[in-house]
Amino acid sequence: YRDVEDPSIYFTLNAREDFNTIKKGDKFLVWTTTPWCIPGNLAIAVGKDIEYSRVSLNDEFYWIASQRLVELQEFEIEIISSCNGSELIGSSYIPAYNEYENLYSDGAFRLIHSDDTNTDSGSGLVSQAPAYGESDFYALKNSEIDVIADPVTLSGKFDDTFKELEGLNVKDADSVIMTQLNERGNLFSQKTEMHSYPFCWRTGTPLIYKAIPTWFVNVEKIRERMVELNKETHWVPGFIGEKRFSNWLGNARDWAISRNRYWGSCIPVWINIDDPDDKLCIGSVEELKNLTGKEITDLHRHYLDDLIIEKEGKTYKRTSEVLDCWFESGAMPYGQQHYPFENEELFKQGFPADFIAEGLDQTRGWFYTLTVLAVALFDSVAFKNCITTGMILAEDGRKMSKSLKNYPDPEELLNEYGGDSLRAYLIDSPVVRGEPLKFSEEGVKLVTRNIILPLWNSYSFFSTYANADEITNEDLMKALPVEERSLMDRWIISSLQSLIKTVNEKMENYYLYEVIPPLMNFVDELTNWYVRSNRKRFWKEKGIDDIDKINAFKTLHEVLLEFNKAMAPVLPFICEKIYQGLIDEEKTSIHYCDYPESNPKLIDKDLEESVVLAKKIIKSVRNLRVKLKLPNKQPLNSVTVISDSKNISSQLNIISNLIMNEVNVKEIKIDENVEDWIDYEFKPNFEALGPTLGKDINKVSKYLSNITEDQKRSLLDQTSIVIDNLNVNVEDIDIKLKKKKDIEELDIVENFSLLLDTELSESLLMERLSRELVSYIQKERKNLGLDVTDRIKLTISSEDEFVHETITNFSKYITNETLTLDLITKKESSVNKVYDRFLDIFIERSTNNS
């Protein structure tokens, strides 16, 4: 549709005879923006409940909706009388053109009711040309006027019915028709206005609606059954099938299946040339061959249209139409097996289909046509499961368009980011939930940065250190059983097995949108939690706790292998690359592997929940450090978890070392005296309680706002509470924790709180310096181009006694972290600063690099 400037005219049609308060010669004031439809006018539509006025203007009488008298404000008028539209219905008028006057006896040229008539614009009297508008067509049909007049050809030009208009394109005829109306005294006023008009998307030319004879499938006969059977199909997302598609089926009209085109599948109906009601529907090529005596080698119309059937002295010629291509799409289950002519068993094995997948727009397309034919032919659904995707739009929210070029070039996108990034971006988008996506190149870039690169880096980390330490498959076989490995090994394996269990459950029910987020989240679990927190285990020199090192390599190898199998449908290319680097076999592929199934023996839910708690504590402490300007390199004495929960206490026993390592504290303390630090605020959950309690929710709100300390403690220990004779579940009450004192080091985290000890001793400051020094040395190693496995000789010079004491106290840490074999300290002046201390370093690659 485009906004275009078209004529906007009021014209009059004279009353043919007296009718109720209408007098012969009264003028019905009619508005239109399509003058070319006036020659095909067969009725005037009014609204039965709309008030109309008979007004006097220049000694003539006009009928117009009372609410539209504003259209006559430039004239001096007198309102003679008023009545409802129902009193006008049935009156007759003289058409502007008399070429179709013979249709008057069939009911034409009457005032009728239409539900679409309104007083938002125009005059409240609407010209009805049933050949050019669906609303007009049904308005006449509902008024039991079975006539139609169509002087326009299929090429959009007037035929010879109207000599003055013959050969004119309908849009070109507008000006001629207005001139003729003016000459005949029917044109009341004319101007132009902007309105929305349909155009061909391909050629850019204006379109018209046009009623033509056509073939229909009697869908209305089976629509209730279609709605009933649709309940047997599992739709993803559910609302598409339960609401959108079900509503569409419930309102389905008979389906026009014929098209007036040249190319297409021919409608196999031959019609008696002398009796149009006598038809032959041909069921097979063999039947047509027998009836015509001709070999059938081509089923297109340029061949079939020449085939004449002679039967019992009657001559039959094929109807000229071809099938709507959507009819063929709906016949796909049968056509692909050439059923019913062959493959009957094969067809029955695959019908109904296990699942289909298509865009949301197919609720009115393929999904619909499949359903119509399946219900009509087999009283069955056509598919058991249906995955419906949303529409992909341009970033500006408009439809992607070649002419607008409002989308990135696909080739450039693939060359820049690869197919995996694009695929993952689309799969993890609103599209798989049946919702629209505003396509953004930035989104593809984020997938590359947040998913593809971290996954590849985890594999690169494994391969780099495995190759550096010459770790073999035989070495990996020496790893301990999973249950004897470290906490983080057991956690990442358990998390992976839980993920695989979830993915399989969701996949089996076609919930793709619930599969991708946990898969992508696991990349973060693997890289930002497991690999990062276990790096030192991979860096250990051989001979130093070898079994722990092998356990780490074995765990990472197992997890990468199984996770990439699970992720392969989403990231087929990078997962294949990683898989090939993890195995010794040749001429195989990750896509030949069975999809992984979870091993329940390796799932430890208590451990997984404990690590979830650890993450919450770690995140909170890191936020406190940022707020208090205490970087993670600065060791602290302790963090206190404030909670009286026995579950949290037992979980902390499992994860305390993980927390201490991650947030760089020496001790995890527990304080069960919650009331010393925290107060509780109670409010009703209006969304949960509102529908059931109504106005009584105010009683609950008032009670909770005045609750005493004893009542708070009692409420926390209960599952329900009675308030003013109202039984309320505690889970429907919002409980918010708040600080009793404004302490910066205190943070509230869901159902527990944390207190960070920020007091810094000299020992803690020295440890901080050692960490800063390691970071400084690592940067210098990189600047010198040293390999990650190169051992070094390190010389540190400083006159600062604090520096030398730090090196003495933390020499083991410094040498292990920096792969230093020989550490030398000198009391000499220095120019560089590390953590506000003057010191210089000198690095040499060690000749003894083992």
Secondary structure, DSSP 8 states (H G I E B T S, - for coil): -EEEEEEEEEEEEEESS-BTTB-TT-EEEEEES-GGGGGG--EEEE-TTSEEEEEEETTEEEEEEGGGGGGGTTS--EEEEEEEGGGTTT-BEE-S--TTGGGGGGT-SEEEE-TT--SSSTTS-EEE-TTS-HHHHHHHHHTT-------B-TTSBB-TTSTTTTT-BHHHHHHHHHHHHHHHT-EEEEEEEEEEE-B-TTT--B---------EE-GGGTHHHHHHHHTTSEEESHHIIIIIIHHHHHT---EE-EE--SSS-B--EEEETTEEEEEEE---HHHHHHHH-S-----SHHHHTT-EEEETTEEEEE-S-EE-HHHHHHTHHHHTTTTTTS-HHHHHHT-SEEEEEEEGGGGTTHHHHHHHHHHHHHSS-SEEEEEEE--EE-TTSSB--TTTT-S--HHHHHHHHHHHHHHHHHHTSGGGGT--EE--HHHHHHHIIIIIHHHHHHHHHHHHHHHHTT--HHHHTTS--GGGS-HHHHHHHHHHHHHHHHHHHHHHTT-GGGTHHHHHHHHHIIIIIIIHHTHHHHHS-TTSSHHHHHHHHHHHHHHHHHHHHHHTTTSHHHHHHHHHHH---SS--GGGS------GGG--HHHHHHHHHHHHHHHHHHHHHHHHT--TTS-EEEEEEE---HHHHHHHHHHHHHHHHHHTEEEEEEE--GGGTEEEEEEE-HHHHHHHHGGGHHHHHHHHHT--HHHHHHHHT-SEEEETTEEEEGGGEEEEEEESS--TTEEEETTEEEEE-----HHHHHHHHHHHHHHHHHHHHHHTT--TT--EEEEEE-S-HHHHHHHHHTHHHHHHHHTEEEEEEE------EETTEE-EEEEEE-S---
